Amino acid sequence: MAEGPVAGTFFTRVDCPLCEAAWAALEQAGVSARLRRKDIASDGELTRRYGWRIPVVALAGGNEFDIALEDQLVACLSALSADVAPS
């Protein structure tokens, strides 16, 4: 499992099947522990920003991935894995 400091935020909302499927993929890849979950419904600005784009992973470096799209999920997993790869 990839552990270390929090690498970013997983933006979600309650009762979002795509979000749950994406979170399961992140857990299976062993990187979910490096993300904090944030329900966008609790913040009007986040709701305006992400709206129907969720699930979105925003990494600390500024990259954002709309991980409901398979290619974006793969890119996100690659970025999270590279962040913890040995030098």
PyMOL Python script that loads the backbone (N, CA, C, O; Angstrom):
from pymol import cmd

cmd.read_pdbstr("""\
ATOM      1  N   MET A   1       0.840  -1.169   0.000  1.00  0.00           N
ATOM      2  CA  MET A   1       0.000   0.000   0.000  1.00  0.00           C
ATOM      3  C   MET A   1       0.887   1.235   0.000  1.00  0.00           C
ATOM      4  O   MET A   1       1.858   1.319   0.752  1.00  0.00           O
ATOM      5  N   ALA A   2       0.535   2.204  -0.866  1.00  0.00           N
ATOM      6  CA  ALA A   2       1.293   3.449  -0.933  1.00  0.00           C
ATOM      7  C   ALA A   2       0.890   4.336   0.234  1.00  0.00           C
ATOM      8  O   ALA A   2      -0.243   4.812   0.307  1.00  0.00           O
ATOM      9  N   GLU A   3       1.828   4.551   1.140  1.00  0.00           N
ATOM     10  CA  GLU A   3       1.534   5.403   2.285  1.00  0.00           C
ATOM     11  C   GLU A   3       2.486   6.573   2.274  1.00  0.00           C
ATOM     12  O   GLU A   3       3.505   6.563   1.582  1.00  0.00           O
ATOM     13  N   GLY A   4       2.148   7.559   3.031  1.00  0.00           N
ATOM     14  CA  GLY A   4       2.960   8.751   3.099  1.00  0.00           C
ATOM     15  C   GLY A   4       2.056   9.917   3.410  1.00  0.00           C
ATOM     16  O   GLY A   4       0.912   9.736   3.827  1.00  0.00           O
ATOM     17  N   PRO A   5       2.565  11.103   3.209  1.00  0.00           N
ATOM     18  CA  PRO A   5       1.737  12.281   3.499  1.00  0.00           C
ATOM     19  C   PRO A   5       0.538  12.349   2.553  1.00  0.00           C
ATOM     20  O   PRO A   5       0.528  11.730   1.489  1.00  0.00           O
ATOM     21  N   VAL A   6      -0.458  13.107   2.962  1.00  0.00           N
ATOM     22  CA  VAL A   6      -1.636  13.283   2.118  1.00  0.00           C
ATOM     23  C   VAL A   6      -1.176  13.906   0.806  1.00  0.00           C
ATOM     24  O   VAL A   6      -0.483  14.922   0.791  1.00  0.00           O
ATOM     25  N   ALA A   7      -1.578  13.274  -0.292  1.00  0.00           N
ATOM     26  CA  ALA A   7      -1.142  13.715  -1.614  1.00  0.00           C
ATOM     27  C   ALA A   7      -2.181  14.591  -2.302  1.00  0.00           C
ATOM     28  O   ALA A   7      -1.873  15.275  -3.278  1.00  0.00           O
ATOM     29  N   GLY A   8      -3.409  14.571  -1.795  1.00  0.00           N
ATOM     30  CA  GLY A   8      -4.449  15.353  -2.443  1.00  0.00           C
ATOM     31  C   GLY A   8      -5.808  15.070  -1.845  1.00  0.00           C
ATOM     32  O   GLY A   8      -5.929  14.490  -0.767  1.00  0.00           O
ATOM     33  N   THR A   9      -6.833  15.496  -2.575  1.00  0.00           N
ATOM     34  CA  THR A   9      -8.211  15.397  -2.108  1.00  0.00           C
ATOM     35  C   THR A   9      -9.060  14.671  -3.134  1.00  0.00           C
ATOM     36  O   THR A   9      -8.953  14.906  -4.338  1.00  0.00           O
ATOM     37  N   PHE A  10      -9.904  13.785  -2.631  1.00  0.00           N
ATOM     38  CA  PHE A  10     -10.889  13.078  -3.444  1.00  0.00           C
ATOM     39  C   PHE A  10     -12.219  13.786  -3.239  1.00  0.00           C
ATOM     40  O   PHE A  10     -12.814  13.690  -2.165  1.00  0.00           O
ATOM     41  N   PHE A  11     -12.691  14.498  -4.261  1.00  0.00           N
ATOM     42  CA  PHE A  11     -13.960  15.206  -4.169  1.00  0.00           C
ATOM     43  C   PHE A  11     -15.087  14.284  -4.580  1.00  0.00           C
ATOM     44  O   PHE A  11     -15.023  13.635  -5.624  1.00  0.00           O
ATOM     45  N   THR A  12     -16.118  14.229  -3.757  1.00  0.00           N
ATOM     46  CA  THR A  12     -17.203  13.274  -3.905  1.00  0.00           C
ATOM     47  C   THR A  12     -18.506  13.913  -3.450  1.00  0.00           C
ATOM     48  O   THR A  12     -18.540  15.092  -3.095  1.00  0.00           O
ATOM     49  N   ARG A  13     -19.559  13.139  -3.462  1.00  0.00           N
ATOM     50  CA  ARG A  13     -20.820  13.517  -2.824  1.00  0.00           C
ATOM     51  C   ARG A  13     -21.544  12.239  -2.427  1.00  0.00           C
ATOM     52  O   ARG A  13     -21.274  11.168  -2.968  1.00  0.00           O
ATOM     53  N   VAL A  14     -22.464  12.360  -1.481  1.00  0.00           N
ATOM     54  CA  VAL A  14     -23.230  11.220  -0.991  1.00  0.00           C
ATOM     55  C   VAL A  14     -24.082  10.659  -2.133  1.00  0.00           C
ATOM     56  O   VAL A  14     -24.567  11.403  -2.985  1.00  0.00           O
ATOM     57  N   ASP A  15     -24.251   9.361  -2.133  1.00  0.00           N
ATOM     58  CA  ASP A  15     -25.080   8.665  -3.130  1.00  0.00           C
ATOM     59  C   ASP A  15     -24.593   8.883  -4.560  1.00  0.00           C
ATOM     60  O   ASP A  15     -25.397   9.108  -5.464  1.00  0.00           O
ATOM     61  N   CYS A  16     -23.291   8.817  -4.763  1.00  0.00           N
ATOM     62  CA  CYS A  16     -22.684   8.966  -6.088  1.00  0.00           C
ATOM     63  C   CYS A  16     -22.052   7.623  -6.469  1.00  0.00           C
ATOM     64  O   CYS A  16     -20.944   7.321  -6.027  1.00  0.00           O
ATOM     65  N   PRO A  17     -22.740   6.817  -7.279  1.00  0.00           N
ATOM     66  CA  PRO A  17     -22.192   5.506  -7.648  1.00  0.00           C
ATOM     67  C   PRO A  17     -20.830   5.587  -8.344  1.00  0.00           C
ATOM     68  O   PRO A  17     -19.967   4.742  -8.109  1.00  0.00           O
ATOM     69  N   LEU A  18     -20.631   6.592  -9.193  1.00  0.00           N
ATOM     70  CA  LEU A  18     -19.328   6.736  -9.850  1.00  0.00           C
ATOM     71  C   LEU A  18     -18.230   7.014  -8.828  1.00  0.00           C
ATOM     72  O   LEU A  18     -17.108   6.522  -8.950  1.00  0.00           O
ATOM     73  N   CYS A  19     -18.575   7.816  -7.813  1.00  0.00           N
ATOM     74  CA  CYS A  19     -17.599   8.129  -6.760  1.00  0.00           C
ATOM     75  C   CYS A  19     -17.219   6.877  -5.986  1.00  0.00           C
ATOM     76  O   CYS A  19     -16.043   6.649  -5.702  1.00  0.00           O
ATOM     77  N   GLU A  20     -18.206   6.071  -5.646  1.00  0.00           N
ATOM     78  CA  GLU A  20     -17.925   4.843  -4.896  1.00  0.00           C
ATOM     79  C   GLU A  20     -17.080   3.874  -5.713  1.00  0.00           C
ATOM     80  O   GLU A  20     -16.174   3.234  -5.180  1.00  0.00           O
ATOM     81  N   ALA A  21     -17.376   3.766  -7.010  1.00  0.00           N
ATOM     82  CA  ALA A  21     -16.580   2.887  -7.871  1.00  0.00           C
ATOM     83  C   ALA A  21     -15.144   3.402  -7.995  1.00  0.00           C
ATOM     84  O   ALA A  21     -14.194   2.620  -7.969  1.00  0.00           O
ATOM     85  N   ALA A  22     -14.995   4.704  -8.128  1.00  0.00           N
ATOM     86  CA  ALA A  22     -13.651   5.285  -8.239  1.00  0.00           C
ATOM     87  C   ALA A  22     -12.875   5.094  -6.946  1.00  0.00           C
ATOM     88  O   ALA A  22     -11.691   4.760  -6.976  1.00  0.00           O
ATOM     89  N   TRP A  23     -13.541   5.307  -5.798  1.00  0.00           N
ATOM     90  CA  TRP A  23     -12.873   5.125  -4.501  1.00  0.00           C
ATOM     91  C   TRP A  23     -12.428   3.672  -4.344  1.00  0.00           C
ATOM     92  O   TRP A  23     -11.336   3.405  -3.841  1.00  0.00           O
ATOM     93  N   ALA A  24     -13.268   2.743  -4.772  1.00  0.00           N
ATOM     94  CA  ALA A  24     -12.908   1.316  -4.697  1.00  0.00           C
ATOM     95  C   ALA A  24     -11.665   1.036  -5.544  1.00  0.00           C
ATOM     96  O   ALA A  24     -10.801   0.260  -5.134  1.00  0.00           O
ATOM     97  N   ALA A  25     -11.569   1.661  -6.720  1.00  0.00           N
ATOM     98  CA  ALA A  25     -10.388   1.472  -7.568  1.00  0.00           C
ATOM     99  C   ALA A  25      -9.143   2.044  -6.902  1.00  0.00           C
ATOM    100  O   ALA A  25      -8.066   1.453  -6.980  1.00  0.00           O
ATOM    101  N   LEU A  26      -9.290   3.197  -6.247  1.00  0.00           N
ATOM    102  CA  LEU A  26      -8.155   3.790  -5.524  1.00  0.00           C
ATOM    103  C   LEU A  26      -7.734   2.910  -4.352  1.00  0.00           C
ATOM    104  O   LEU A  26      -6.543   2.749  -4.087  1.00  0.00           O
ATOM    105  N   GLU A  27      -8.718   2.340  -3.650  1.00  0.00           N
ATOM    106  CA  GLU A  27      -8.403   1.418  -2.545  1.00  0.00           C
ATOM    107  C   GLU A  27      -7.694   0.182  -3.066  1.00  0.00           C
ATOM    108  O   GLU A  27      -6.703  -0.265  -2.488  1.00  0.00           O
ATOM    109  N   GLN A  28      -8.201  -0.365  -4.158  1.00  0.00           N
ATOM    110  CA  GLN A  28      -7.598  -1.577  -4.724  1.00  0.00           C
ATOM    111  C   GLN A  28      -6.157  -1.315  -5.166  1.00  0.00           C
ATOM    112  O   GLN A  28      -5.302  -2.195  -5.062  1.00  0.00           O
ATOM    113  N   ALA A  29      -5.896  -0.116  -5.655  1.00  0.00           N
ATOM    114  CA  ALA A  29      -4.537   0.245  -6.084  1.00  0.00           C
ATOM    115  C   ALA A  29      -3.638   0.596  -4.902  1.00  0.00           C
ATOM    116  O   ALA A  29      -2.430   0.766  -5.065  1.00  0.00           O
ATOM    117  N   GLY A  30      -4.233   0.705  -3.703  1.00  0.00           N
ATOM    118  CA  GLY A  30      -3.438   0.970  -2.511  1.00  0.00           C
ATOM    119  C   GLY A  30      -3.049   2.428  -2.314  1.00  0.00           C
ATOM    120  O   GLY A  30      -2.087   2.715  -1.601  1.00  0.00           O
ATOM    121  N   VAL A  31      -3.777   3.356  -2.931  1.00  0.00           N
ATOM    122  CA  VAL A  31      -3.414   4.770  -2.810  1.00  0.00           C
ATOM    123  C   VAL A  31      -4.469   5.605  -2.079  1.00  0.00           C
ATOM    124  O   VAL A  31      -4.252   6.795  -1.850  1.00  0.00           O
ATOM    125  N   SER A  32      -5.582   5.019  -1.716  1.00  0.00           N
ATOM    126  CA  SER A  32      -6.659   5.790  -1.090  1.00  0.00           C
ATOM    127  C   SER A  32      -6.244   6.412   0.244  1.00  0.00           C
ATOM    128  O   SER A  32      -6.752   7.470   0.617  1.00  0.00           O
ATOM    129  N   ALA A  33      -5.339   5.771   0.955  1.00  0.00           N
ATOM    130  CA  ALA A  33      -4.900   6.298   2.254  1.00  0.00           C
ATOM    131  C   ALA A  33      -4.163   7.626   2.103  1.00  0.00           C
ATOM    132  O   ALA A  33      -4.006   8.353   3.083  1.00  0.00           O
ATOM    133  N   ARG A  34      -3.713   7.951   0.907  1.00  0.00           N
ATOM    134  CA  ARG A  34      -2.981   9.193   0.669  1.00  0.00           C
ATOM    135  C   ARG A  34      -3.897  10.335   0.263  1.00  0.00           C
ATOM    136  O   ARG A  34      -3.434  11.440  -0.018  1.00  0.00           O
ATOM    137  N   LEU A  35      -5.210  10.065   0.231  1.00  0.00           N
ATOM    138  CA  LEU A  35      -6.175  11.089  -0.169  1.00  0.00           C
ATOM    139  C   LEU A  35      -7.163  11.352   0.949  1.00  0.00           C
ATOM    140  O   LEU A  35      -7.572  10.432   1.658  1.00  0.00           O
ATOM    141  N   ARG A  36      -7.541  12.601   1.104  1.00  0.00           N
ATOM    142  CA  ARG A  36      -8.618  12.887   2.044  1.00  0.00           C
ATOM    143  C   ARG A  36      -9.896  13.039   1.231  1.00  0.00           C
ATOM    144  O   ARG A  36      -9.877  13.573   0.122  1.00  0.00           O
ATOM    145  N   ARG A  37     -10.999  12.569   1.784  1.00  0.00           N
ATOM    146  CA  ARG A  37     -12.298  12.646   1.101  1.00  0.00           C
ATOM    147  C   ARG A  37     -12.993  13.939   1.490  1.00  0.00           C
ATOM    148  O   ARG A  37     -12.979  14.335   2.655  1.00  0.00           O
ATOM    149  N   LYS A  38     -13.602  14.595   0.510  1.00  0.00           N
ATOM    150  CA  LYS A  38     -14.330  15.837   0.761  1.00  0.00           C
ATOM    151  C   LYS A  38     -15.645  15.804  -0.010  1.00  0.00           C
ATOM    152  O   LYS A  38     -15.657  15.686  -1.235  1.00  0.00           O
ATOM    153  N   ASP A  39     -16.760  15.910   0.730  1.00  0.00           N
ATOM    154  CA  ASP A  39     -18.085  15.971   0.119  1.00  0.00           C
ATOM    155  C   ASP A  39     -18.306  17.392  -0.379  1.00  0.00           C
ATOM    156  O   ASP A  39     -18.303  18.331   0.417  1.00  0.00           O
ATOM    157  N   ILE A  40     -18.499  17.564  -1.682  1.00  0.00           N
ATOM    158  CA  ILE A  40     -18.646  18.905  -2.234  1.00  0.00           C
ATOM    159  C   ILE A  40     -19.957  19.565  -1.830  1.00  0.00           C
ATOM    160  O   ILE A  40     -20.076  20.788  -1.900  1.00  0.00           O
ATOM    161  N   ALA A  41     -20.941  18.777  -1.410  1.00  0.00           N
ATOM    162  CA  ALA A  41     -22.233  19.342  -1.020  1.00  0.00           C
ATOM    163  C   ALA A  41     -22.122  20.228   0.219  1.00  0.00           C
ATOM    164  O   ALA A  41     -23.000  21.053   0.472  1.00  0.00           O
ATOM    165  N   SER A  42     -21.048  20.064   0.992  1.00  0.00           N
ATOM    166  CA  SER A  42     -20.873  20.840   2.212  1.00  0.00           C
ATOM    167  C   SER A  42     -20.264  22.218   1.960  1.00  0.00           C
ATOM    168  O   SER A  42     -20.066  22.992   2.896  1.00  0.00           O
ATOM    169  N   ASP A  43     -19.966  22.525   0.692  1.00  0.00           N
ATOM    170  CA  ASP A  43     -19.293  23.788   0.371  1.00  0.00           C
ATOM    171  C   ASP A  43     -19.804  24.294  -0.978  1.00  0.00           C
ATOM    172  O   ASP A  43     -19.595  23.656  -2.010  1.00  0.00           O
ATOM    173  N   GLY A  44     -20.475  25.445  -0.961  1.00  0.00           N
ATOM    174  CA  GLY A  44     -21.047  25.998  -2.183  1.00  0.00           C
ATOM    175  C   GLY A  44     -20.026  26.250  -3.276  1.00  0.00           C
ATOM    176  O   GLY A  44     -20.316  26.022  -4.450  1.00  0.00           O
ATOM    177  N   GLU A  45     -18.824  26.719  -2.913  1.00  0.00           N
ATOM    178  CA  GLU A  45     -17.790  26.981  -3.910  1.00  0.00           C
ATOM    179  C   GLU A  45     -17.331  25.674  -4.566  1.00  0.00           C
ATOM    180  O   GLU A  45     -17.126  25.626  -5.779  1.00  0.00           O
ATOM    181  N   LEU A  46     -17.170  24.617  -3.764  1.00  0.00           N
ATOM    182  CA  LEU A  46     -16.777  23.325  -4.332  1.00  0.00           C
ATOM    183  C   LEU A  46     -17.873  22.775  -5.233  1.00  0.00           C
ATOM    184  O   LEU A  46     -17.582  22.187  -6.275  1.00  0.00           O
ATOM    185  N   THR A  47     -19.122  22.959  -4.843  1.00  0.00           N
ATOM    186  CA  THR A  47     -20.237  22.500  -5.667  1.00  0.00           C
ATOM    187  C   THR A  47     -20.219  23.226  -7.008  1.00  0.00           C
ATOM    188  O   THR A  47     -20.416  22.596  -8.047  1.00  0.00           O
ATOM    189  N   ARG A  48     -19.987  24.525  -7.008  1.00  0.00           N
ATOM    190  CA  ARG A  48     -19.905  25.290  -8.268  1.00  0.00           C
ATOM    191  C   ARG A  48     -18.698  24.846  -9.097  1.00  0.00           C
ATOM    192  O   ARG A  48     -18.778  24.727 -10.320  1.00  0.00           O
ATOM    193  N   ARG A  49     -17.598  24.608  -8.421  1.00  0.00           N
ATOM    194  CA  ARG A  49     -16.359  24.261  -9.142  1.00  0.00           C
ATOM    195  C   ARG A  49     -16.408  22.866  -9.756  1.00  0.00           C
ATOM    196  O   ARG A  49     -16.022  22.671 -10.908  1.00  0.00           O
ATOM    197  N   TYR A  50     -16.887  21.897  -8.974  1.00  0.00           N
ATOM    198  CA  TYR A  50     -16.832  20.513  -9.436  1.00  0.00           C
ATOM    199  C   TYR A  50     -18.157  19.960  -9.935  1.00  0.00           C
ATOM    200  O   TYR A  50     -18.172  19.075 -10.790  1.00  0.00           O
ATOM    201  N   GLY A  51     -19.271  20.467  -9.414  1.00  0.00           N
ATOM    202  CA  GLY A  51     -20.597  20.074  -9.899  1.00  0.00           C
ATOM    203  C   GLY A  51     -20.698  18.629 -10.336  1.00  0.00           C
ATOM    204  O   GLY A  51     -20.537  17.706  -9.538  1.00  0.00           O
ATOM    205  N   TRP A  52     -20.968  18.449 -11.622  1.00  0.00           N
ATOM    206  CA  TRP A  52     -21.157  17.095 -12.169  1.00  0.00           C
ATOM    207  C   TRP A  52     -19.859  16.436 -12.585  1.00  0.00           C
ATOM    208  O   TRP A  52     -19.887  15.330 -13.125  1.00  0.00           O
ATOM    209  N   ARG A  53     -18.704  17.086 -12.350  1.00  0.00           N
ATOM    210  CA  ARG A  53     -17.410  16.491 -12.718  1.00  0.00           C
ATOM    211  C   ARG A  53     -17.003  15.370 -11.782  1.00  0.00           C
ATOM    212  O   ARG A  53     -16.168  14.544 -12.152  1.00  0.00           O
ATOM    213  N   ILE A  54     -17.562  15.312 -10.586  1.00  0.00           N
ATOM    214  CA  ILE A  54     -17.094  14.344  -9.604  1.00  0.00           C
ATOM    215  C   ILE A  54     -17.290  12.920 -10.118  1.00  0.00           C
ATOM    216  O   ILE A  54     -18.204  12.666 -10.902  1.00  0.00           O
ATOM    217  N   PRO A  55     -16.464  12.015  -9.695  1.00  0.00           N
ATOM    218  CA  PRO A  55     -15.379  12.153  -8.737  1.00  0.00           C
ATOM    219  C   PRO A  55     -14.151  12.814  -9.364  1.00  0.00           C
ATOM    220  O   PRO A  55     -13.789  12.547 -10.510  1.00  0.00           O
ATOM    221  N   VAL A  56     -13.532  13.676  -8.578  1.00  0.00           N
ATOM    222  CA  VAL A  56     -12.317  14.377  -8.998  1.00  0.00           C
ATOM    223  C   VAL A  56     -11.260  14.189  -7.922  1.00  0.00           C
ATOM    224  O   VAL A  56     -11.551  14.287  -6.729  1.00  0.00           O
ATOM    225  N   VAL A  57     -10.032  13.920  -8.349  1.00  0.00           N
ATOM    226  CA  VAL A  57      -8.894  13.920  -7.438  1.00  0.00           C
ATOM    227  C   VAL A  57      -8.056  15.140  -7.775  1.00  0.00           C
ATOM    228  O   VAL A  57      -7.627  15.317  -8.915  1.00  0.00           O
ATOM    229  N   ALA A  58      -7.829  15.975  -6.782  1.00  0.00           N
ATOM    230  CA  ALA A  58      -6.965  17.142  -6.928  1.00  0.00           C
ATOM    231  C   ALA A  58      -5.701  16.881  -6.119  1.00  0.00           C
ATOM    232  O   ALA A  58      -5.747  16.762  -4.895  1.00  0.00           O
ATOM    233  N   LEU A  59      -4.580  16.796  -6.813  1.00  0.00           N
ATOM    234  CA  LEU A  59      -3.313  16.535  -6.129  1.00  0.00           C
ATOM    235  C   LEU A  59      -2.724  17.833  -5.592  1.00  0.00           C
ATOM    236  O   LEU A  59      -3.025  18.918  -6.091  1.00  0.00           O
ATOM    237  N   ALA A  60      -1.898  17.713  -4.588  1.00  0.00           N
ATOM    238  CA  ALA A  60      -1.297  18.875  -3.932  1.00  0.00           C
ATOM    239  C   ALA A  60      -0.516  19.743  -4.923  1.00  0.00           C
ATOM    240  O   ALA A  60      -0.417  20.954  -4.727  1.00  0.00           O
ATOM    241  N   GLY A  61       0.027  19.160  -5.957  1.00  0.00           N
ATOM    242  CA  GLY A  61       0.792  19.907  -6.947  1.00  0.00           C
ATOM    243  C   GLY A  61      -0.055  20.693  -7.931  1.00  0.00           C
ATOM    244  O   GLY A  61       0.480  21.432  -8.758  1.00  0.00           O
ATOM    245  N   GLY A  62      -1.388  20.541  -7.849  1.00  0.00           N
ATOM    246  CA  GLY A  62      -2.282  21.298  -8.714  1.00  0.00           C
ATOM    247  C   GLY A  62      -2.964  20.493  -9.808  1.00  0.00           C
ATOM    248  O   GLY A  62      -3.936  20.966 -10.397  1.00  0.00           O
ATOM    249  N   ASN A  63      -2.481  19.287 -10.096  1.00  0.00           N
ATOM    250  CA  ASN A  63      -3.131  18.474 -11.122  1.00  0.00           C
ATOM    251  C   ASN A  63      -4.481  17.980 -10.636  1.00  0.00           C
ATOM    252  O   ASN A  63      -4.631  17.596  -9.476  1.00  0.00           O
ATOM    253  N   GLU A  64      -5.470  17.991 -11.535  1.00  0.00           N
ATOM    254  CA  GLU A  64      -6.795  17.468 -11.230  1.00  0.00           C
ATOM    255  C   GLU A  64      -7.142  16.380 -12.234  1.00  0.00           C
ATOM    256  O   GLU A  64      -6.827  16.484 -13.419  1.00  0.00           O
ATOM    257  N   PHE A  65      -7.793  15.339 -11.741  1.00  0.00           N
ATOM    258  CA  PHE A  65      -8.173  14.206 -12.574  1.00  0.00           C
ATOM    259  C   PHE A  65      -9.657  13.929 -12.392  1.00  0.00           C
ATOM    260  O   PHE A  65     -10.115  13.709 -11.271  1.00  0.00           O
ATOM    261  N   ASP A  66     -10.417  13.937 -13.493  1.00  0.00           N
ATOM    262  CA  ASP A  66     -11.830  13.555 -13.480  1.00  0.00           C
ATOM    263  C   ASP A  66     -11.852  12.033 -13.595  1.00  0.00           C
ATOM    264  O   ASP A  66     -11.957  11.494 -14.697  1.00  0.00           O
ATOM    265  N   ILE A  67     -11.754  11.348 -12.469  1.00  0.00           N
ATOM    266  CA  ILE A  67     -11.439   9.927 -12.491  1.00  0.00           C
ATOM    267  C   ILE A  67     -12.606   9.017 -12.820  1.00  0.00           C
ATOM    268  O   ILE A  67     -12.457   7.797 -12.765  1.00  0.00           O
ATOM    269  N   ALA A  68     -13.770   9.571 -13.162  1.00  0.00           N
ATOM    270  CA  ALA A  68     -14.839   8.730 -13.693  1.00  0.00           C
ATOM    271  C   ALA A  68     -14.455   8.263 -15.098  1.00  0.00           C
ATOM    272  O   ALA A  68     -14.986   7.273 -15.600  1.00  0.00           O
ATOM    273  N   LEU A  69     -13.531   8.985 -15.720  1.00  0.00           N
ATOM    274  CA  LEU A  69     -13.034   8.625 -17.047  1.00  0.00           C
ATOM    275  C   LEU A  69     -11.820   7.719 -16.864  1.00  0.00           C
ATOM    276  O   LEU A  69     -10.882   8.057 -16.141  1.00  0.00           O
ATOM    277  N   GLU A  70     -11.849   6.577 -17.518  1.00  0.00           N
ATOM    278  CA  GLU A  70     -10.811   5.567 -17.288  1.00  0.00           C
ATOM    279  C   GLU A  70      -9.406   6.096 -17.533  1.00  0.00           C
ATOM    280  O   GLU A  70      -8.497   5.802 -16.756  1.00  0.00           O
ATOM    281  N   ASP A  71      -9.208   6.868 -18.597  1.00  0.00           N
ATOM    282  CA  ASP A  71      -7.854   7.367 -18.872  1.00  0.00           C
ATOM    283  C   ASP A  71      -7.382   8.317 -17.778  1.00  0.00           C
ATOM    284  O   ASP A  71      -6.194   8.354 -17.459  1.00  0.00           O
ATOM    285  N   GLN A  72      -8.302   9.083 -17.205  1.00  0.00           N
ATOM    286  CA  GLN A  72      -7.941   9.992 -16.117  1.00  0.00           C
ATOM    287  C   GLN A  72      -7.639   9.217 -14.836  1.00  0.00           C
ATOM    288  O   GLN A  72      -6.750   9.599 -14.075  1.00  0.00           O
ATOM    289  N   LEU A  73      -8.373   8.131 -14.595  1.00  0.00           N
ATOM    290  CA  LEU A  73      -8.098   7.282 -13.431  1.00  0.00           C
ATOM    291  C   LEU A  73      -6.700   6.686 -13.550  1.00  0.00           C
ATOM    292  O   LEU A  73      -5.941   6.685 -12.581  1.00  0.00           O
ATOM    293  N   VAL A  74      -6.360   6.186 -14.719  1.00  0.00           N
ATOM    294  CA  VAL A  74      -5.032   5.605 -14.951  1.00  0.00           C
ATOM    295  C   VAL A  74      -3.952   6.671 -14.739  1.00  0.00           C
ATOM    296  O   VAL A  74      -2.933   6.397 -14.105  1.00  0.00           O
ATOM    297  N   ALA A  75      -4.164   7.880 -15.261  1.00  0.00           N
ATOM    298  CA  ALA A  75      -3.191   8.958 -15.091  1.00  0.00           C
ATOM    299  C   ALA A  75      -3.045   9.335 -13.618  1.00  0.00           C
ATOM    300  O   ALA A  75      -1.938   9.593 -13.145  1.00  0.00           O
ATOM    301  N   CYS A  76      -4.156   9.364 -12.903  1.00  0.00           N
ATOM    302  CA  CYS A  76      -4.129   9.695 -11.474  1.00  0.00           C
ATOM    303  C   CYS A  76      -3.355   8.641 -10.689  1.00  0.00           C
ATOM    304  O   CYS A  76      -2.509   8.977  -9.860  1.00  0.00           O
ATOM    305  N   LEU A  77      -3.642   7.370 -10.951  1.00  0.00           N
ATOM    306  CA  LEU A  77      -2.936   6.286 -10.262  1.00  0.00           C
ATOM    307  C   LEU A  77      -1.442   6.348 -10.560  1.00  0.00           C
ATOM    308  O   LEU A  77      -0.616   6.115  -9.677  1.00  0.00           O
ATOM    309  N   SER A  78      -1.102   6.662 -11.800  1.00  0.00           N
ATOM    310  CA  SER A  78       0.304   6.776 -12.180  1.00  0.00           C
ATOM    311  C   SER A  78       0.977   7.915 -11.417  1.00  0.00           C
ATOM    312  O   SER A  78       2.095   7.765 -10.923  1.00  0.00           O
ATOM    313  N   ALA A  79       0.288   9.057 -11.326  1.00  0.00           N
ATOM    314  CA  ALA A  79       0.852  10.207 -10.615  1.00  0.00           C
ATOM    315  C   ALA A  79       1.028   9.906  -9.131  1.00  0.00           C
ATOM    316  O   ALA A  79       2.052  10.253  -8.542  1.00  0.00           O
ATOM    317  N   LEU A  80       0.035   9.262  -8.530  1.00  0.00           N
ATOM    318  CA  LEU A  80       0.146   8.923  -7.103  1.00  0.00           C
ATOM    319  C   LEU A  80       1.241   7.891  -6.868  1.00  0.00           C
ATOM    320  O   LEU A  80       1.959   7.971  -5.872  1.00  0.00           O
ATOM    321  N   SER A  81       1.377   6.939  -7.759  1.00  0.00           N
ATOM    322  CA  SER A  81       2.410   5.910  -7.621  1.00  0.00           C
ATOM    323  C   SER A  81       3.799   6.500  -7.803  1.00  0.00           C
ATOM    324  O   SER A  81       4.727   6.150  -7.073  1.00  0.00           O
ATOM    325  N   ALA A  82       3.945   7.390  -8.768  1.00  0.00           N
ATOM    326  CA  ALA A  82       5.239   8.019  -9.029  1.00  0.00           C
ATOM    327  C   ALA A  82       5.682   8.878  -7.851  1.00  0.00           C
ATOM    328  O   ALA A  82       6.875   9.022  -7.580  1.00  0.00           O
ATOM    329  N   ASP A  83       4.700   9.444  -7.159  1.00  0.00           N
ATOM    330  CA  ASP A  83       4.979  10.318  -6.016  1.00  0.00           C
ATOM    331  C   ASP A  83       5.626   9.565  -4.864  1.00  0.00           C
ATOM    332  O   ASP A  83       6.300  10.171  -4.031  1.00  0.00           O
ATOM    333  N   VAL A  84       5.431   8.249  -4.805  1.00  0.00           N
ATOM    334  CA  VAL A  84       5.984   7.464  -3.697  1.00  0.00           C
ATOM    335  C   VAL A  84       7.039   6.461  -4.179  1.00  0.00           C
ATOM    336  O   VAL A  84       7.535   5.655  -3.392  1.00  0.00           O
ATOM    337  N   ALA A  85       7.377   6.513  -5.462  1.00  0.00           N
ATOM    338  CA  ALA A  85       8.372   5.577  -5.986  1.00  0.00           C
ATOM    339  C   ALA A  85       9.737   5.879  -5.385  1.00  0.00           C
ATOM    340  O   ALA A  85      10.077   7.041  -5.164  1.00  0.00           O
ATOM    341  N   PRO A  86      10.524   4.830  -5.120  1.00  0.00           N
ATOM    342  CA  PRO A  86      11.866   5.049  -4.574  1.00  0.00           C
ATOM    343  C   PRO A  86      12.732   5.814  -5.572  1.00  0.00           C
ATOM    344  O   PRO A  86      12.593   5.640  -6.782  1.00  0.00           O
ATOM    345  N   SER A  87      13.613   6.651  -5.066  1.00  0.00           N
ATOM    346  CA  SER A  87      14.486   7.439  -5.958  1.00  0.00           C
ATOM    347  C   SER A  87      15.706   6.674  -6.340  1.00  0.00           C
ATOM    348  O   SER A  87      16.546   7.183  -7.082  1.00  0.00           O
TER     349      SER A  87
END
""", "prot")
cmd.dss("prot")
cmd.show_as("cartoon", "prot")
cmd.util.cbc("prot")
cmd.orient("prot")
